Amino acid sequence: MNILTDIVKRKKTEVAARQRQKPLGALQAHGLQSVGLPPRRSFRSALETPDLSVIAEIKRRSPSKGDLRCDIDVAQIARSYAANHASAISVLTDETFFGGSHDDLVSARASVNLPVLQKDFIIDPYQLHEARSIGGDAVLLIVRILGRQRLGELLGIAAELTLDALVEVHTAEELAQALEAGAGIIGVNNRNLDTFEVSLQTAVDLRPLIPPGRVAVAESGIGDRDDVRRLRDGGYDAILVGESLMTADDPGEKLGELMEAAKR
């Protein structure tokens, strides 16, 4: 699994270190103290709109492309996404491989009224409690690194914590596991995690296999209005766009251009 194996190995070490620093009980206590905060913003509801919804991503770098936009004002970018009609915001919080942090998510969420997805490599229930404690509205769960049983366990805990879950798949077999586990929001990643090559055909091929009642999200490789139209016409409810926004001269303006093609 190449880079994904390295990421998961590193993530296990990082999570274990954070657990030693702040045990789960302390995180849970923080969650109880947060009951009086405003209710969670529904990530799923934000994607269930007549037009194609867009999840706009804040990402500093990636293993495949290197640095994208490292020196950024997260709050300013989040506000520009909101001003250009993003339905939700995704924030990469992995530090080692993507240059993100929990602080990026906190900053983004404080700057807008949109639901915020924590995009990370979640392998342990502890990370779900972390997401809840820093204000995440939704989390990413990747079938490839979790498997059917672990995915089901984490989906149950996420639901208890009022977190929506974007369950990411790359193949028909992974999609079947996601559906069996009860995933309500299915993200089809067009990026091959072995080679990091991208093809929108992956999303096109898997869309007919996603049954009614689930929210279908296409991820990765969406660069222009033609890509948006292709996925819109292919029956997707939402798309997640990151690199093409973060490498644009003006991420908000680029989002606005893509949104023109999102209308049905």
N, C-alpha and C positions, 0 to 999 in steps of 0.2 A: 504493500500500500504506500510505499515510498514516503513522501512528505507527510502524509496523514499519519503514518505510524510514528514519525518523529514528533509530530504535534501532540498526539495522544500521550506518548511517553513523557514528554515535558509537562503536559497538563496534569498528569497524575502526581508528579513531583511538586508542582505549584500548589495544587489543592491540598495535598498533605501538609505542606508548610503553613498554609493559611489556617488549616484546622488546628494546628498546634498553637498558632498565635491567637486565634479566636475560636474556641470550641463551638460546636453546633448549638449547645444550650444558650450561649451568649447571643448567637444570631437569632434564635427563636424568641428569646426575650425581647430583642430589638423589634421583632415583628409584632409581638403583642403590644408593645408600646406605641406601635404605628397605627393601631386600630382607628384612632381618631382622625387620621389623615383623610383627604378626599379619596373617594373610591377609585379603584383601578380604572384606567381608560381601556375600553374594550378594543383590543387589536382586531379580533375577528369582525366585530361590527363595522369597523372602519373600512374593511375590505369588501363588505357586502353592499356595494353600490351599483347603480345601473351601468355606469361607465367602468372601464378598466381602471382599477385602483393602482396607484404607484407607491411602493415602499422605497423611499429615498435613503441611501446609505451613506454613512460617514465612516470612511476607511482611510487610514493614513498610508498603509503599504500592504503588499501581498507577497506571498512566497513566489508567485509566478511572474509578477511584474516589477517587484522591488518597490522603491519609494514612489508613492503616488502624489501625496500632498501632506507631508509630515508636519510642517509648521502651519497649523490652522487654528482659527478661532471657531471652536465647535459650536458655541452658542450662535454666532453669526451665521454659520452655514445652516444650522437647524432652522433659524428664523427665515432664511432665504428659501428653504424647502417648503416651509409652511406657507409662505407668501405666494409660492408658485403651485399650491394646491396638492402637495403630497398628502396621501391618506394616512401615512404612518412613517416613522423614521426608524431605521436600523443603525445600530452603533456597534462597530467591532470593538470588543473589549479585551481581546487577547493582546498581550504586550509583546511577547517574544517574537512572534511571527508576523503580527499585523500592526504593531506599534500603538495599540489602543490601551485603554484603561477603564476602570470603573468610573473614574472622574469624568471621562468623556460622556458616559451615559448620564450621569447626574447633571452635568452641564446642559446637555441637549434637552433633557426632560424639563428642566427648570425654565427653559427658554421658549417652549411652545406648549400648546394644549393638545398636541397629537399623541397617540399611543406610541411607545418606544419599545422596539424589539432589542433585546440583548443578543448580539450575534457573537457566539463563542463556541467552544468545544466542550459541551457539558457531558460529563461522565459520571457525576456523583450527585446525590441529593443535596449535599452541602451547597453546591453551586446554585441550586434553585432557591435555597434560603438566602443566599447572597443576592441573587437577582431581585428577590422580594424586598430585601433590606435597602437596596440602593435605588429602588423606584422603578425597576423594570416592569413593563406591562405584559411582555411576552418573551419567550426564550426559544432558541433554536435547538432542536433535537435531531441528530443525524443518525439515520438508521444504520448506515455503513459502520459506524463505530460502536453502536449500542447493541444491535440485535433485537429480536422480537421481545424477549422476556424483559430485558433491562429497559427497553423503550416503554413497555407497558407500566413498569414500576414508576418511572420518572413522569409519565403522563398523569398517573394517579396523584403523585405528590404535587405536581404543578397545579392540578385542578384544586387540590386542597388549599394551596397558597393563592388561589385566584389568578394564576398566571396562564395566559393563553400559550399554546405551543405550536410553532411552525415546524412540522416534521419533514425533514429533507430526505428525498430519495433520488436515486440516479438510474435505477433499473426497474423493470417490471417486478422482479422478485422482491426488491426492497419496498416497492409500492404495496405489494400484497401483504408484507409484514406490517407496514404502517396502518393499513386498513384493518387488519386483524387486531391490532393493538388499540384501535378506536380513535385514531388520529382524525381530528376535525378539519385541520388546515394542512394541506399537503403542498410542500414546496418541491418542485422538480428542478434540480440543479443541472444546467446544461454543461457544466464543467466536469470532464473526466478526471477523477481524483487520482488516477494513476499517472496520467500523462499531462494533466492540466490543460489539455486541448478543449475547446469550446465549440459546441454545435447546437443551434436552436432546434435541430431536428429531434433531439432527445425529448424536448418538451412537447413537440408536435406529436411524436409517436406515443407518448405516455398519457396524453390528455384523455383519449377515449376510455382509458382504464380507470379513471377517477370517477366514482359514481356520484349521482346527484346528492345534494345535502352536504357535500364537503366543499371547502373553499380551495380552489386550485390556484397556486402561485408559481409563476415561472421565474427562475433565478439564473443570473450570470449570462454574459455575452450579449446584453441588450445595449446597442450602441446608437441606434438612430431611429427615426420615425417609421421606417420600413419594418424594422424588427418589432416595434411596438404594435403596428398594424397586424403583422403576421400572428402574433400571440393573442391579440385582441380577437381577431377573426377565428383563431383556433379554439376559442372557448374558454380562455383563462379569465379568472376573476381579478387577478392582480399580477403585477410583476415587481421584482426587486431589482433595483438598478444601483450599482455602486461605482465601478471603475470609470465608466464613461462620464459620470457626473464629477467625480473627484479629479479627473485629469482635464476637465474643461476649464477654460479661462475663468468662467463664471458658472459655478455649479448650479445656482438657482436658475439662471437664464437657460442653461442646458435642460434642466428639468422642465421648464416652461415649454420648450420646443417639443419635448417628448409628450407632454400632456396634451398637446394639440392632436396627437394621433390616438390618444386613449379614449376619445369620445366614440361611443357606438353609433 
